[in-house]
Amino acid sequence: MVKVAVKPGTYLYPVPAVMVTCGPPDKPNIITLAWVGTVCSEPPMVGISIRPSRYSHGLVKDQGEFALNLPTTDLVRELDYCGSVSGRKVDKFAATGLTPVPAKVIETVIIAECPVNIECKMEQILPLGTHDLFLGKIVAVQVNEDILDDKGDLDLTKAKPLIYGSHRYWSLGQLLATHGYSVKS
């Protein structure tokens, strides 16, 4: 196998494609992000990266909270739309037909059509360059009961997560193994 050098860039793949809700409940916004990830398990925290020029950057910074809404593959059009137009000019809930529902703990909304909603309170902002990294402590999680297996764990075949890589949206393939299988006797 021959390796070739390429320009340093964002080659990590795949990454989750999520819709982040932010802003006050009477004028919420949705931003599509792929620069999202778990950064700590105790306390549970996530990181989201947003360009300072984006409308949602100011909403998250000013309000100090946001929600990650994990869409299904059925929502790929809405996800793409929310990442292609600005909330400064468009009410994305009205334009997409998505349903805003009050969050349980934070003062914004979640997206009813997304089977997993993760509410976060901002802990820290780190300026990185083209993006600022918002670190958020997870304060509440809501999950549709119909995507849980008989043990109460997420069944990703039912959740149908959207992933992003190489400027394209993807779905997951088959389950290969479970964590720790290589050391179990």
C-alpha positions as CSV (number, residue, x, y, z in Angstrom):
1,M,0.0,0.0,0.0
2,V,1.5,3.3,-1.1
3,K,1.0,6.3,1.1
4,V,1.0,9.9,-0.3
5,A,1.3,13.1,1.6
6,V,-1.7,15.5,1.5
7,K,-2.3,18.9,2.8
8,P,-3.1,18.9,6.6
9,G,-6.9,19.3,7.0
10,T,-10.0,17.9,8.5
11,Y,-9.7,14.3,7.4
12,L,-11.2,12.7,10.5
13,Y,-14.2,10.7,9.4
14,P,-17.0,10.1,9.9
15,V,-18.3,12.6,12.3
16,P,-21.9,13.1,13.6
17,A,-24.1,15.5,11.7
18,V,-26.3,17.2,14.3
19,M,-28.8,20.1,14.5
20,V,-28.0,22.4,17.4
21,T,-30.8,24.5,18.7
22,C,-30.1,27.7,20.5
23,G,-31.6,31.1,21.3
24,P,-34.7,32.1,23.3
25,P,-37.8,29.8,23.1
26,D,-39.8,32.6,21.3
27,K,-37.1,33.0,18.5
28,P,-35.0,29.8,18.4
29,N,-32.5,28.9,15.8
30,I,-31.1,25.7,14.3
31,I,-27.5,25.3,13.1
32,T,-26.2,22.2,11.5
33,L,-22.8,21.2,12.8
34,A,-20.4,18.3,12.2
35,W,-17.6,19.6,14.4
36,V,-19.2,18.0,17.4
37,G,-18.0,15.4,19.9
38,T,-17.9,14.0,23.4
39,V,-15.0,15.5,25.4
40,C,-15.6,14.1,28.9
41,S,-17.5,11.4,30.6
42,E,-17.6,12.6,34.2
43,P,-19.0,15.2,34.2
44,P,-20.6,14.4,30.8
45,M,-19.5,17.1,28.4
46,V,-19.6,17.8,24.6
47,G,-17.8,20.2,22.4
48,I,-19.2,22.1,19.4
49,S,-17.2,24.3,17.1
50,I,-18.9,27.4,15.5
51,R,-17.4,30.1,13.4
52,P,-17.8,33.5,15.1
53,S,-19.5,34.9,12.0
54,R,-22.4,32.5,12.3
55,Y,-25.7,33.8,13.8
56,S,-25.8,30.9,16.3
57,H,-22.4,31.7,17.7
58,G,-23.8,34.9,19.3
59,L,-26.9,33.1,20.5
60,V,-24.9,30.3,22.2
61,K,-22.4,32.8,23.6
62,D,-25.1,35.2,25.0
63,Q,-27.4,32.5,26.3
64,G,-24.8,30.1,27.6
65,E,-26.7,27.0,26.6
66,F,-27.6,24.9,23.6
67,A,-29.1,21.5,22.7
68,L,-27.8,18.8,20.4
69,N,-30.6,17.2,18.3
70,L,-29.5,14.0,16.7
71,P,-31.5,13.5,13.5
72,T,-32.4,10.3,11.6
73,T,-31.4,9.7,8.0
74,D,-35.0,10.7,7.2
75,L,-34.1,14.3,8.2
76,V,-31.2,14.7,5.8
77,R,-32.9,17.4,3.7
78,E,-33.8,19.5,6.8
79,L,-30.3,19.0,8.2
80,D,-28.7,20.2,5.0
81,Y,-31.1,23.2,4.8
82,C,-30.4,24.3,8.4
83,G,-26.7,24.3,7.5
84,S,-27.1,26.2,4.3
85,V,-29.2,29.2,5.2
86,S,-28.7,31.8,8.0
87,G,-31.1,32.1,10.9
88,R,-30.5,35.9,10.7
89,K,-32.8,35.8,7.6
90,V,-34.9,32.6,7.9
91,D,-37.0,31.0,10.6
92,K,-35.7,27.5,10.0
93,F,-38.5,25.8,12.0
94,A,-41.1,27.4,9.8
95,A,-39.1,26.7,6.6
96,T,-38.5,23.1,7.4
97,G,-41.7,22.2,9.3
98,L,-39.6,20.9,12.2
99,T,-41.4,21.1,15.6
100,P,-39.9,23.2,18.4
101,V,-40.6,21.7,21.9
102,P,-39.5,23.3,25.2
103,A,-36.4,21.7,26.6
104,K,-36.6,20.2,30.1
105,V,-33.7,22.1,31.8
106,I,-32.3,24.8,29.5
107,E,-34.1,27.9,28.2
108,T,-34.3,27.0,24.5
109,V,-36.1,24.4,22.4
110,I,-35.4,20.9,21.1
111,I,-36.5,19.4,17.9
112,A,-39.4,16.9,18.3
113,E,-38.5,14.9,15.2
114,C,-35.0,14.1,16.4
115,P,-35.0,10.9,18.5
116,V,-32.2,12.1,20.8
117,N,-31.9,15.5,22.4
118,I,-29.0,16.5,24.6
119,E,-29.4,19.7,26.6
120,C,-26.1,21.5,27.5
121,K,-25.0,24.4,29.7
122,M,-21.9,26.1,28.4
123,E,-18.8,25.7,30.6
124,Q,-16.1,27.4,28.5
125,I,-15.3,28.9,25.1
126,L,-11.9,28.3,23.5
127,P,-11.0,30.4,20.4
128,L,-9.2,28.1,18.0
129,G,-8.8,29.9,14.7
130,T,-11.6,29.8,12.2
131,H,-13.9,28.3,14.9
132,D,-14.6,28.8,18.6
133,L,-15.0,25.6,20.7
134,F,-17.9,25.7,23.1
135,L,-17.6,23.2,25.9
136,G,-21.0,22.2,27.3
137,K,-22.0,20.2,30.3
138,I,-24.8,17.8,29.6
139,V,-27.7,18.6,32.0
140,A,-30.5,16.6,30.4
141,V,-31.1,14.0,27.7
142,Q,-34.3,12.9,26.1
143,V,-34.6,9.8,24.0
144,N,-37.5,8.4,22.0
145,E,-38.4,5.1,23.7
146,D,-38.8,3.3,20.4
147,I,-35.1,3.5,19.6
148,L,-34.0,1.7,22.8
149,D,-33.3,-2.0,22.9
150,D,-34.6,-4.4,25.6
151,K,-31.7,-3.3,27.9
152,G,-32.5,0.4,27.6
153,D,-29.4,1.1,25.4
154,L,-29.6,3.0,22.1
155,D,-30.2,0.8,19.1
156,L,-28.5,2.6,16.3
157,T,-30.3,0.6,13.7
158,K,-33.5,2.2,15.0
159,A,-32.0,5.6,15.6
160,K,-30.7,5.8,12.0
161,P,-28.0,8.4,12.7
162,L,-26.7,10.7,10.1
163,I,-23.0,11.0,9.7
164,Y,-20.8,13.4,7.7
165,G,-17.6,12.9,5.8
166,S,-15.9,14.1,2.7
167,H,-18.6,16.8,2.2
168,R,-21.3,14.2,2.1
169,Y,-24.0,12.8,4.3
170,W,-23.9,9.1,5.1
171,S,-25.8,6.5,7.1
172,L,-24.2,3.7,9.3
173,G,-23.5,0.3,8.0
174,Q,-23.6,-3.0,9.8
175,L,-22.6,-3.7,13.4
176,L,-19.1,-5.4,13.5
177,A,-18.6,-6.0,17.2
178,T,-19.2,-4.7,20.7
179,H,-16.6,-2.9,22.9
180,G,-14.3,-5.3,24.7
181,Y,-15.1,-8.3,22.5
182,S,-11.4,-8.9,21.8
183,V,-10.5,-9.5,25.4
184,K,-13.6,-11.5,26.5
185,S,-13.2,-15.2,26.9
